Structures are given as structure tokens and as C-alpha cells.
Amino acid sequence: MRRKRLYLRPGDKVQHIRYSFWGIGEVVEEKHSALEGGTCLVRVLFEDGEERSFINDLDSELCCYYAGLRLCDEHLL
């Protein structure tokens, strides 16, 4: 089974480039599928109080990075 190229880890701070009104989010959970070829997901809790889930595999064209989620610079927070 190939190793996933992960973008986010629990505790990372992120924001969405198109949905800035969500505010800053924090990765609260990472889940890996036990099945070969399965997805890796992250749950992010945003300042607007909503939890949203994203695909976390940089080899997937549906990865949260390509969907607009970006890591925040810690020194800017």
C-alpha cells in the first residue's frame, strides 16, 4: 500500500482562501481508512462554530489544499 502524502496534522491552524468569514480553523481530528486506496480525512473546527471535513491526501485532486485550505503563519495569529 502506498503511503499517503498528508497536508494537515491535528493542531494545525488553517483558513480557507474563499471563505474567510469561516475564520481561523484548527484541525481537531485526522482519520485514515484501513482499506487500500481509502481516503484520509481531517476535521477542522472553525471560529464560526462549524466543523468541516476535508480530504487530506496531497496526491488526490480533491485534497483540501487544492480546494483552498491554507496553513496559517503562526507568527501572524
Helices and strands as residue ranges (DSSP letters): E 13-16, G 20-22, E 25-32, E 40-46, E 51-55, H 64-67, E 69-71, G 74-76
